[in-house]
Amino acid sequence: MALDLVREKEFVSQYHYDARNFEWEKENGAPKTSIDVTFQLVDKNEEQKSTQFIAVLQFMIVRDEFVISGIISQMVRLKDRLINEPSEFSQDEATEIAAPLLDILQRLTYEVTEIALDLPGINLEF
């Protein structure tokens, strides 16, 4: 059963592209890829049986030639279901909620890498 979601516009609060600095990494350690989606409860409306929360994507993606990192979020209202804890979402539901955030990350990365590297843009695979 698909979730009944009402989404606000995605918000890119941070997006960083950094060329790899291997000399700095020798002394300070190489960055590690991490992608984390969290949900922050905003409001539960028991009368309307809806839950409002913010989906937050925090990421650091390390490639051979660059590192991208940042935060993208979206306010979401889940209709016809009350949620107390983010752990109540199944993996499939969490993936469905995060999909627009991952899409923005893919689009930004494709465009930025196309310009920065003067090559065809890089597609991220999730």
DSSP file with accessible surface (Angstrom, degrees, kcal/mol):
  #  RESIDUE AA STRUCTURE BP1 BP2  ACC     N-H-->O    O-->H-N    N-H-->O    O-->H-N    TCO  KAPPA ALPHA  PHI   PSI    X-CA   Y-CA   Z-CA
    1    1 A M              0   0  228      0, 0.0     2,-0.1     0, 0.0     0, 0.0   0.000 360.0 360.0 360.0 124.9    0.0    0.0    0.0
    2    2 A A        -     0   0   75      1,-0.1     2,-0.2    94,-0.0    91,-0.0  -0.412 360.0-106.9 -73.2 150.1    1.5    3.3   -1.1
    3    3 A L        -     0   0   20     -2,-0.1     2,-1.0     1,-0.1    -1,-0.1  -0.496  21.0-130.0 -74.2 144.8    1.8    6.1    1.4
    4    4 A D        +     0   0   71     75,-0.5    75,-3.1    -2,-0.2     2,-0.4  -0.819  43.4 174.5 -96.2  95.2   -0.6    9.1    1.1
    5    5 A L  E     -A   78   0A  31     -2,-1.0     2,-0.5    73,-0.2    73,-0.2  -0.854  30.5-162.3-111.9 140.6    1.9   11.9    1.2
    6    6 A V  E     -A   77   0A  60     71,-2.5    71,-2.7    -2,-0.4     2,-0.4  -0.984  25.6-163.6-115.8 115.5    1.5   15.7    0.7
    7    7 A R  E     -A   76   0A  80     -2,-0.5    69,-0.2    69,-0.2     2,-0.2  -0.822  13.2-150.0-107.3 141.4    5.0   17.1    0.0
    8    8 A E        -     0   0  113     67,-2.7     3,-0.1    -2,-0.4    69,-0.0  -0.466  50.5 -67.0 -90.5 174.8    6.3   20.7    0.2
    9    9 A K        -     0   0  174     -2,-0.2    66,-0.4     1,-0.1    -1,-0.2  -0.308  57.1-105.5 -62.3 142.7    9.1   21.8   -2.1
   10   10 A E        -     0   0   53     64,-0.1     2,-0.5    -3,-0.1    64,-0.2  -0.369  32.9-147.1 -64.9 149.6   12.5   20.2   -1.5
   11   11 A F  E     -B   73   0A 131     62,-3.2    62,-2.8    -3,-0.1     2,-0.9  -0.981   6.7-156.1-127.7 119.8   15.0   22.5    0.2
   12   12 A V  E     +B   72   0A  62     -2,-0.5    60,-0.2    60,-0.2     3,-0.1  -0.840  20.2 168.3 -93.3 103.9   18.7   22.4   -0.4
   13   13 A S  E     +     0   0A  56     58,-1.6     2,-0.3    -2,-0.9    -1,-0.2   0.789  69.2   9.9 -87.9 -26.8   20.3   23.9    2.7
   14   14 A Q  E     +B   71   0A  90     57,-1.9    57,-1.4     2,-0.0    -1,-0.3  -0.982  55.9 166.5-150.1 139.1   23.9   22.8    1.8
   15   15 A Y  E     -B   70   0A  44     -2,-0.3     2,-0.4    55,-0.2    55,-0.2  -0.870  14.9-176.8-149.4 117.0   25.6   21.3   -1.3
   16   16 A H  E     -B   69   0A  84     53,-3.3    53,-1.9    -2,-0.3     2,-0.5  -0.961  12.1-168.0-120.0 134.6   29.4   21.3   -1.5
   17   17 A Y  E     +B   68   0A  59     -2,-0.4     2,-0.4    51,-0.2    51,-0.2  -0.985  15.6 177.0-115.3 125.5   31.6   20.1   -4.3
   18   18 A D  E     -B   67   0A  87     49,-2.6    49,-2.8    -2,-0.5     2,-0.1  -0.995  28.5-128.5-131.5 129.7   35.3   19.7   -3.4
   19   19 A A  E     -B   66   0A  72     -2,-0.4    47,-0.3    47,-0.2     2,-0.1  -0.449  45.0 -96.1 -65.6 145.9   38.1   18.5   -5.5
   20   20 A R        -     0   0   47     45,-1.6     2,-0.6    -2,-0.1    -1,-0.1  -0.454  31.8-159.8 -67.1 137.6   40.0   15.7   -3.7
   21   21 A N     >  -     0   0   90     -2,-0.1     4,-2.2     1,-0.1     5,-0.2  -0.861  10.6-179.3-118.5  91.7   43.2   17.0   -1.9
   22   22 A F  H  > S+     0   0  106     -2,-0.6     4,-1.9     1,-0.2    -1,-0.1   0.816  78.9  56.5 -68.5 -30.2   45.2   13.8   -1.5
   23   23 A E  H  > S+     0   0  122      2,-0.2     4,-1.1     1,-0.2    -1,-0.2   0.945 110.6  44.6 -64.2 -46.0   48.1   15.6    0.3
   24   24 A W  H  > S+     0   0  141      1,-0.2     4,-2.4     2,-0.2     3,-0.4   0.911 111.5  54.1 -62.7 -41.1   45.6   16.8    3.0
   25   25 A E  H  X S+     0   0   21     -4,-2.2     4,-2.5     1,-0.2    -1,-0.2   0.840  99.9  61.4 -64.7 -32.6   44.0   13.4    3.2
   26   26 A K  H  < S+     0   0  158     -4,-1.9    -1,-0.2     1,-0.2    -2,-0.2   0.896 115.8  32.6 -59.4 -39.6   47.4   11.7    3.9
   27   27 A E  H  < S+     0   0  167     -4,-1.1    -2,-0.2    -3,-0.4    -1,-0.2   0.813 132.2  30.0 -86.1 -32.5   47.7   13.8    7.0
   28   28 A N  H  < S-     0   0   92     -4,-2.4    -3,-0.2    -5,-0.2    -2,-0.2   0.469 111.7-101.0-111.5  -5.6   44.1   14.0    8.1
   29   29 A G     <  -     0   0   40     -4,-2.5    -1,-0.1    -5,-0.3    -3,-0.1   0.169  38.2 -80.3  96.1 145.9   42.5   10.8    6.7
   30   30 A A        -     0   0   47     -4,-0.1    -8,-0.0     1,-0.1     2,-0.0  -0.552  48.2-110.8 -80.6 142.9   40.4   10.2    3.7
   31   31 A P        -     0   0   35      0, 0.0     2,-0.4     0, 0.0    -1,-0.1  -0.341  29.6-137.7 -68.6 156.6   36.7   11.0    3.8
   32   32 A K        -     0   0  158     29,-0.0     2,-0.2    -2,-0.0     0, 0.0  -0.936  17.7-110.4-118.7 142.2   34.2    8.1    3.8
   33   33 A T        +     0   0   81     -2,-0.4     2,-0.3    29,-0.1    28,-0.2  -0.479  44.1 165.2 -69.4 132.8   30.9    7.9    1.8
   34   34 A S  E     -C   60   0A  70     26,-3.0    26,-2.5    -2,-0.2     2,-0.4  -0.967  18.2-174.4-150.1 137.7   27.8    8.1    4.0
   35   35 A I  E     +C   59   0A  72     -2,-0.3     2,-0.4    24,-0.2    24,-0.2  -0.990  13.1 176.9-132.4 122.8   24.2    8.7    3.1
   36   36 A D  E     -C   58   0A  83     22,-2.9    22,-3.0    -2,-0.4     2,-0.5  -0.994  14.2-165.6-134.3 128.3   21.7    9.1    5.9
   37   37 A V  E     +C   57   0A  43     -2,-0.4     2,-0.3    20,-0.2    20,-0.2  -0.967  16.1 177.4-112.2 126.2   18.0    9.9    5.8
   38   38 A T  E     -C   56   0A  44     18,-2.5    18,-3.0    -2,-0.5     2,-0.4  -0.878  20.1-141.6-124.4 160.2   16.3   10.9    9.1
   39   39 A F  E     -C   55   0A  26     -2,-0.3     2,-0.6    16,-0.2    16,-0.2  -0.989   8.5-161.1-124.7 127.8   12.8   12.0    9.9
   40   40 A Q  E     -C   54   0A 102     14,-2.6    14,-2.4    -2,-0.4     2,-0.2  -0.944  21.1-130.2-112.4 115.2   12.0   14.7   12.4
   41   41 A L  E     +C   53   0A  88     -2,-0.6    12,-0.3    12,-0.2     3,-0.1  -0.400  31.3 169.9 -65.2 130.6    8.5   14.7   13.8
   42   42 A V  E     -     0   0A  71     10,-3.0     2,-0.3     1,-0.3    11,-0.2   0.762  61.4  -9.8-106.7 -46.4    6.8   18.1   13.5
   43   43 A D  E     -C   52   0A  79      9,-2.2     9,-3.6     2,-0.0     2,-0.5  -0.981  45.5-155.2-160.4 140.7    3.2   17.5   14.4
   44   44 A K  E     -C   51   0A  68     -2,-0.3     2,-0.7     7,-0.2     7,-0.2  -0.989  11.9-164.9-116.5 126.0    0.7   14.7   15.0
   45   45 A N  E  >> -C   50   0A  44      5,-3.1     5,-2.1    -2,-0.5     4,-0.8  -0.897   6.8-177.2-113.0 101.6   -3.0   15.6   14.4
   46   46 A E  T  45S+     0   0  142     -2,-0.7    -1,-0.2     3,-0.2     5,-0.0   0.844  81.7  56.5 -69.6 -32.7   -5.1   12.9   15.9
   47   47 A E  T  45S+     0   0  194      1,-0.2    -1,-0.2     2,-0.1    -2,-0.0   0.932 119.1  31.3 -61.6 -47.4   -8.4   14.5   14.7
   48   48 A Q  T  45S-     0   0  122      2,-0.1    32,-0.6    33,-0.0    -1,-0.2   0.477 105.3-130.7 -88.0  -4.2   -7.2   14.4   11.1
   49   49 A K  T  <5 +     0   0  115     -4,-0.8    32,-1.4     1,-0.2    31,-0.6   0.950  62.7 130.6  49.9  56.0   -5.2   11.2   11.7
   50   50 A S  E   < -CD  45  79A   5     -5,-2.1    -5,-3.1    30,-0.2     2,-0.4  -0.959  46.6-150.9-136.7 155.6   -2.1   12.8   10.0
   51   51 A T  E     -CD  44  78A   1     27,-2.2    27,-3.5    -2,-0.3     2,-0.5  -0.994   6.6-158.2-128.1 131.9    1.5   13.2   10.8
   52   52 A Q  E     +CD  43  77A  51     -9,-3.6   -10,-3.0    -2,-0.4    -9,-2.2  -0.936  25.3 153.9-111.8 133.7    3.8   16.0    9.7
   53   53 A F  E     -CD  41  76A   5     23,-2.8    23,-3.3    -2,-0.5     2,-0.5  -0.951  40.8-115.8-150.5 165.9    7.5   15.5    9.6
   54   54 A I  E     -CD  40  75A  42    -14,-2.4   -14,-2.6    -2,-0.3     2,-0.5  -0.946  21.2-149.1-108.2 125.9   10.7   16.7    7.9
   55   55 A A  E     -CD  39  74A   0     19,-2.9    19,-1.9    -2,-0.5     2,-0.5  -0.854  18.7-166.0 -90.9 127.5   12.7   14.2    5.8
   56   56 A V  E     -CD  38  73A  13    -18,-3.0   -18,-2.5    -2,-0.5     2,-0.6  -0.976  11.1-163.6-123.6 123.5   16.4   15.1    6.0
   57   57 A L  E     -CD  37  72A   0     15,-3.4    15,-2.3    -2,-0.5     2,-0.4  -0.932   9.0-176.9-104.9 116.4   19.0   13.7    3.6
   58   58 A Q  E     +CD  36  71A  87    -22,-3.0   -22,-2.9    -2,-0.6     2,-0.3  -0.961  16.1 174.4-110.7 133.7   22.6   14.2    4.9
   59   59 A F  E     -CD  35  70A   9     11,-2.3    11,-2.0    -2,-0.4     2,-0.3  -0.976  32.0-179.8-144.7 150.0   25.3   13.0    2.5
   60   60 A M  E     -CD  34  69A  62    -26,-2.5   -26,-3.0    -2,-0.3     2,-0.5  -0.902  17.9-173.7-141.8 118.5   29.0   12.7    1.8
   61   61 A I  E     - D   0  68A  12      7,-2.9     7,-2.3    -2,-0.3     2,-0.6  -0.980   7.5-158.3-120.0 121.1   29.8   10.9   -1.4
   62   62 A V  E     + D   0  67A  29     -2,-0.5     2,-0.2     5,-0.2     5,-0.2  -0.882  16.7 170.2-104.4 122.3   33.5   10.3   -2.1
   63   63 A R        -     0   0   87      3,-3.0   -43,-0.0    -2,-0.6    -2,-0.0  -0.737  49.2 -95.3-118.6 175.1   34.6    9.7   -5.7
   64   64 A D  S    S+     0   0  132     -2,-0.2   -44,-0.1     1,-0.2     3,-0.1   0.894 121.7  26.7 -59.3 -40.7   38.1    9.4   -7.2
   65   65 A E  S    S+     0   0   86      1,-0.1   -45,-1.6   -46,-0.1     2,-0.3   0.603 126.7  12.0-103.6 -10.0   38.2   13.1   -8.3
   66   66 A F  E     -B   19   0A   0    -47,-0.3    -3,-3.0     2,-0.0     2,-0.4  -0.972  52.9-135.4-157.7 168.3   35.8   14.8   -5.8
   67   67 A V  E     -BD  18  62A  13    -49,-2.8   -49,-2.6    -2,-0.3     2,-0.4  -0.999  18.5-167.0-129.1 131.7   33.8   14.8   -2.7
   68   68 A I  E     +BD  17  61A   0     -7,-2.3    -7,-2.9    -2,-0.4     2,-0.3  -0.933  14.8 164.8-115.9 146.1   30.2   16.1   -2.5
   69   69 A S  E     +BD  16  60A  22    -53,-1.9   -53,-3.3    -2,-0.4     2,-0.3  -0.982  11.0 105.7-152.0 160.3   28.4   16.7    0.8
   70   70 A G  E     -BD  15  59A   6    -11,-2.0   -11,-2.3    -2,-0.3     2,-0.4  -0.982  51.7 -84.5 160.5-167.9   25.4   18.5    2.1
   71   71 A I  E     +BD  14  58A  35    -57,-1.4   -57,-1.9    -2,-0.3   -58,-1.6  -0.999  27.4 179.4-140.3 129.9   21.9   18.5    3.4
   72   72 A I  E     +BD  12  57A   0    -15,-2.3   -15,-3.4    -2,-0.4     2,-0.3  -0.993  14.0 178.3-129.7 136.3   18.6   18.4    1.5
   73   73 A S  E     -BD  11  56A  23    -62,-2.8   -62,-3.2    -2,-0.4     2,-0.3  -0.884  14.8-166.3-136.9 168.9   15.2   18.3    3.3
   74   74 A Q  E     - D   0  55A   6    -19,-1.9   -19,-2.9    -2,-0.3     2,-0.4  -0.942  22.8-127.8-157.6 132.9   11.5   18.3    2.7
   75   75 A M  E     - D   0  54A  45    -66,-0.4   -67,-2.7    -2,-0.3     2,-0.4  -0.677  35.4-174.6 -79.2 133.0    8.4   18.9    4.8
   76   76 A V  E     -AD   7  53A   1    -23,-3.3   -23,-2.8    -2,-0.4     2,-0.5  -0.992  19.6-156.2-134.8 138.0    6.0   16.0    4.4
   77   77 A R  E     -AD   6  52A  80    -71,-2.7   -71,-2.5    -2,-0.4     2,-0.6  -0.973  11.1-153.8-113.8 124.4    2.5   15.3    5.7
   78   78 A L  E >   -AD   5  51A   2    -27,-3.5   -27,-2.2    -2,-0.5     3,-0.6  -0.881  15.6-148.8 -97.3 116.8    1.4   11.7    5.9
   79   79 A K  E 3  S+ D   0  50A  77    -75,-3.1   -75,-0.5    -2,-0.6   -29,-0.2  -0.615  70.3  12.2 -88.9 148.0   -2.4   11.4    5.6
   80   80 A D  T 3  S+     0   0  107    -31,-0.6     2,-0.3   -32,-0.6   -30,-0.2   0.756 110.6  81.8  63.6  29.7   -4.5    8.7    7.3
   81   81 A R    <   -     0   0   66    -32,-1.4     2,-0.4    -3,-0.6   -30,-0.2  -0.893  62.3-146.5-162.7 134.4   -1.7    7.5    9.6
   82   82 A L        -     0   0   51     -2,-0.3     2,-0.4   -32,-0.1   -31,-0.1  -0.860  16.6-166.4-101.7 135.0   -0.2    8.5   12.9
   83   83 A I        +     0   0    7     -2,-0.4   -31,-0.1     1,-0.1    -2,-0.0  -0.976  17.2 175.8-121.7 132.0    3.6    8.0   13.5
   84   84 A N  S    S+     0   0   84     -2,-0.4    -1,-0.1     1,-0.3   -43,-0.1   0.763  75.1  20.9 -98.7 -37.2    5.3    8.2   16.8
   85   85 A E  S >  S-     0   0  114      1,-0.1     3,-2.2   -45,-0.0    -1,-0.3  -0.991  71.0-126.4-134.7 143.5    8.8    7.2   15.8
   86   86 A P  G >  S+     0   0   51      0, 0.0     3,-2.0     0, 0.0    -1,-0.1   0.793 105.8  73.1 -58.4 -25.7   10.6    7.1   12.5
   87   87 A S  G 3  S+     0   0  105      1,-0.3     0, 0.0    -3,-0.0     0, 0.0   0.657  79.6  75.6 -65.7 -12.2   11.4    3.4   13.1
   88   88 A E  G <  S+     0   0   77     -3,-2.2     2,-0.3     2,-0.1    -1,-0.3   0.670  77.1  91.2 -72.6 -16.4    7.7    2.7   12.3
   89   89 A F  S <  S-     0   0   18     -3,-2.0     2,-0.0    -4,-0.2    -6,-0.0  -0.634  79.3-129.3 -78.4 136.4    8.4    3.3    8.6
   90   90 A S     >  -     0   0   56     -2,-0.3     4,-2.7     1,-0.1     5,-0.2  -0.316  28.6-103.9 -72.1 168.3    9.3    0.1    6.7
   91   91 A Q  H  > S+     0   0  147      1,-0.2     4,-2.3     2,-0.2     5,-0.2   0.918 124.3  51.2 -61.0 -41.2   12.4    0.2    4.5
   92   92 A D  H  > S+     0   0  131      2,-0.2     4,-2.2     1,-0.2    -1,-0.2   0.901 110.7  48.3 -63.5 -40.7   10.2    0.5    1.4
   93   93 A E  H  > S+     0   0   34      2,-0.2     4,-2.6     1,-0.2    -2,-0.2   0.924 110.9  50.2 -65.8 -42.8    8.3    3.4    3.0
   94   94 A A  H  X S+     0   0   20     -4,-2.7     4,-2.4     1,-0.2    -2,-0.2   0.911 110.7  50.4 -61.7 -39.9   11.5    5.2    4.0
   95   95 A T  H  X S+     0   0   73     -4,-2.3     4,-1.3    -5,-0.2    -1,-0.2   0.915 110.3  49.6 -63.8 -42.6   12.8    4.8    0.4
   96   96 A E  H  < S+     0   0   69     -4,-2.2     3,-0.3     1,-0.2    -2,-0.2   0.915 112.2  47.8 -62.9 -42.2    9.6    6.2   -1.0
   97   97 A I  H  < S+     0   0    0     -4,-2.6     4,-0.3     1,-0.2    -2,-0.2   0.913 115.1  45.0 -65.4 -40.4    9.8    9.2    1.3
   98   98 A A  H >X S+     0   0    4     -4,-2.4     4,-2.2    -5,-0.2     3,-0.8   0.655  86.5  95.0 -80.3 -14.3   13.4    9.9    0.5
   99   99 A A  H 3X S+     0   0   50     -4,-1.3     4,-2.3    -3,-0.3    -1,-0.2   0.862  83.3  48.3 -51.3 -47.1   13.1    9.5   -3.3
  100  100 A P  H 3> S+     0   0   22      0, 0.0     4,-2.0     0, 0.0    -1,-0.3   0.875 111.5  51.8 -65.1 -30.8   12.6   13.2   -4.2
  101  101 A L  H <> S+     0   0    0     -3,-0.8     4,-2.2    -4,-0.3    -2,-0.2   0.920 110.6  47.0 -69.3 -42.1   15.6   14.1   -2.0
  102  102 A L  H  X S+     0   0   31     -4,-2.2     4,-2.6     2,-0.2    -1,-0.2   0.872 109.4  55.4 -66.7 -34.9   17.8   11.6   -3.8
  103  103 A D  H  X S+     0   0   74     -4,-2.3     4,-2.6    -5,-0.3    -2,-0.2   0.928 107.7  48.1 -63.4 -44.5   16.5   12.8   -7.1
  104  104 A I  H  X S+     0   0   22     -4,-2.0     4,-2.9     2,-0.2     5,-0.3   0.924 111.2  51.5 -61.1 -43.9   17.6   16.4   -6.3
  105  105 A L  H  X S+     0   0    0     -4,-2.2     4,-2.4     1,-0.2     5,-0.2   0.931 111.4  47.3 -59.9 -43.8   21.0   15.1   -5.2
  106  106 A Q  H  X S+     0   0   61     -4,-2.6     4,-2.5     1,-0.2    -2,-0.2   0.923 113.4  47.6 -63.7 -44.7   21.4   13.2   -8.5
  107  107 A R  H  X S+     0   0  151     -4,-2.6     4,-2.2     2,-0.2     5,-0.2   0.926 113.7  46.9 -63.9 -46.8   20.4   16.2  -10.6
  108  108 A L  H  X S+     0   0   54     -4,-2.9     4,-2.9     1,-0.2     5,-0.3   0.927 113.6  48.5 -60.0 -45.8   22.7   18.6   -8.7
  109  109 A T  H  X S+     0   0    0     -4,-2.4     4,-2.6    -5,-0.3    13,-0.5   0.912 109.9  51.4 -65.2 -41.2   25.6   16.2   -8.9
  110  110 A Y  H  X S+     0   0   72     -4,-2.5     4,-1.9    -5,-0.2    12,-0.2   0.956 115.6  41.4 -59.1 -50.5   25.1   15.6  -12.6
  111  111 A E  H  X S+     0   0  105     -4,-2.2     4,-1.9     2,-0.2    -2,-0.2   0.924 116.6  47.2 -65.7 -45.7   25.1   19.3  -13.4
  112  112 A V  H  X S+     0   0   42     -4,-2.9     4,-3.4    -5,-0.2     5,-0.3   0.927 113.7  46.9 -65.6 -43.8   27.9   20.3  -11.1
  113  113 A T  H  X S+     0   0    0     -4,-2.6     4,-2.3    -5,-0.3     6,-0.5   0.874 108.4  56.2 -69.1 -32.5   30.3   17.6  -12.2
  114  114 A E  H  X>S+     0   0   72     -4,-1.9     5,-0.7    -5,-0.3     4,-0.7   0.933 116.9  36.0 -61.2 -42.2   29.5   18.3  -15.9
  115  115 A I  H  <5S+     0   0  135     -4,-1.9     3,-0.3     2,-0.2    -2,-0.2   0.945 119.8  46.7 -76.3 -48.3   30.6   21.9  -15.3
  116  116 A A  H  <5S+     0   0   52     -4,-3.4    -3,-0.2     1,-0.2    -2,-0.2   0.870 123.4  32.3 -65.8 -38.9   33.5   21.3  -12.8
  117  117 A L  H  <5S-     0   0   46     -4,-2.3    -1,-0.2    -5,-0.3    -2,-0.2   0.508  97.2-131.9 -97.5  -6.7   35.1   18.4  -14.7
  118  118 A D  T  <5S+     0   0  146     -4,-0.7    -3,-0.2    -5,-0.3    -4,-0.1   0.906  75.5 101.5  51.9  43.8   34.3   19.7  -18.3
  119  119 A L  S   <S-     0   0  108     -5,-0.7    -1,-0.2    -6,-0.5    -2,-0.2  -0.875  89.8 -61.9-139.3 171.6   33.1   16.1  -19.0
  120  120 A P  S    S-     0   0  102      0, 0.0    -9,-0.0     0, 0.0    -1,-0.0  -0.333  72.3 -93.3 -56.6 143.6   29.7   14.5  -19.2
  121  121 A G        -     0   0   11      1,-0.1     2,-0.5    -3,-0.0   -11,-0.2  -0.138  37.9-112.8 -59.5 156.1   28.0   14.7  -15.8
  122  122 A I        -     0   0   26    -13,-0.5     2,-0.5   -12,-0.2    -9,-0.2  -0.794  22.6-144.6 -95.6 129.1   28.3   11.8  -13.3
  123  123 A N        -     0   0  104     -2,-0.5     2,-0.3   -13,-0.1   -16,-0.1  -0.813  11.8-141.5 -91.1 128.8   25.3    9.8  -12.5
  124  124 A L        -     0   0    9     -2,-0.5     2,-0.5   -18,-0.1   -18,-0.0  -0.664  11.2-144.7 -85.4 144.9   25.0    8.6   -8.9
  125  125 A E              0   0  168     -2,-0.3    -2,-0.0   -19,-0.0     0, 0.0  -0.944 360.0 360.0-112.7 127.2   23.6    5.1   -8.3
  126  126 A F              0   0  112     -2,-0.5    -2,-0.0     0, 0.0   -24,-0.0  -0.928 360.0 360.0-118.9 360.0   21.4    4.4   -5.3
